[in-house]
Amino acid sequence: MQEFDLTMELTDDGSATLFIPQLNEHYHSVKGALTESNHIYRDCAFLHRCSTMTTNEDILPYRLLEIGFGTGLNACVTAMVATESCPVHYISLEKYPVDNQVLECLHYESLVDATLWKAIHDAPWGEATHITPYFVIEKRVADYLVDPLPDGIDVVYFDAFAPEKQPEMWTSDAFRRLVSVMNHNALLTTYCAKGEIRRLLTVLGLKVERIAGPIGGKREILRATLS
Ligand SMILES: C[S@@+](CC[C@H](N)C(=O)[O-])C[C@H]1O[C@@H](n2cnc3c(N)ncnc32)[C@H](O)[C@@H]1O
């Protein structure tokens, strides 16, 4: 299914990532793949949303939308922290699923919960599958730019390739469509804190914050909340 050649590289925290020579682009930060997933997505988005839960308004499980399933690392670190008090239905879109043989070369099972890792990758595409009582995954082979988006979204992991590599993923029109499926109080995080992206999201009605990036990585990342 994948359209690109992929090679494996070690990042600064010892976790591996994939590299696409044709695009000169990595799937994660070279400063630390696991550190990035844990900080930008798990902690600053999902766990932050859990910690700001408004019990009389929120409908659980939270519906989380990931743009770019990639290796499934963000999904796995999120599954590891989903609990009875903060369960999640995790919908992840991926246009070019990575072959399992390639994923095996990353050896993520030694860094994350190996049972969850396997279950997430064994889960069929196109179906909602319970991985734990508190974590349901729905992996969709879909093009974010043209296919219908799931609605009622509380958390967005915006993990597309960089704007310089895939500018069509970061346009005002694409973000407008994304915002239209987000609930009141929904939040989005991404590693890209460029002024241009902050302005696009602000114009669409989100409150945009620059927050500290992962240790050893980018100085700032972006969190945007729809009020
Ligand atoms: C930065 S990587 C995502 C890394 C991933 N979140 C992880 O935990 O490994 C970006 C992903 O977006 C996917 N992608 C590129 N264009 C897409 C599109 N139009 N729709 C959906 N996914 C797309 C790529 O194939 C790639 O897997």
The ligand as an ORCA input file, in Angstrom:
! r2SCAN-3c Opt
* xyz 0 1
  C       4.214     12.388     10.392
  S       3.557     10.896      9.792
  C       2.473     10.366     11.099
  C       3.168      9.644     12.230
  C       2.209      8.871     13.084
  N       1.239      9.694     13.748
  C       2.887      7.911     14.052
  O       2.524      7.877     15.260
  O       3.754      7.179     13.597
  C       2.351     11.508      8.603
  C       1.416     10.445      8.087
  O       0.404     11.058      7.275
  C       0.094     10.165      6.231
  N      -0.595     10.910      5.141
  C      -0.034     11.625      4.135
  N      -0.987     12.180      3.374
  C      -2.182     11.804      3.887
  C      -3.541     12.052      3.526
  N      -3.867     12.834      2.483
  N      -4.522     11.489      4.262
  C      -4.210     10.694      5.345
  N      -2.934     10.426      5.729
  C      -1.934     10.977      5.018
  C       1.455      9.620      5.844
  O       1.345      8.441      5.070
  C       2.094      9.415      7.208
  O       1.817      8.131      7.712
*
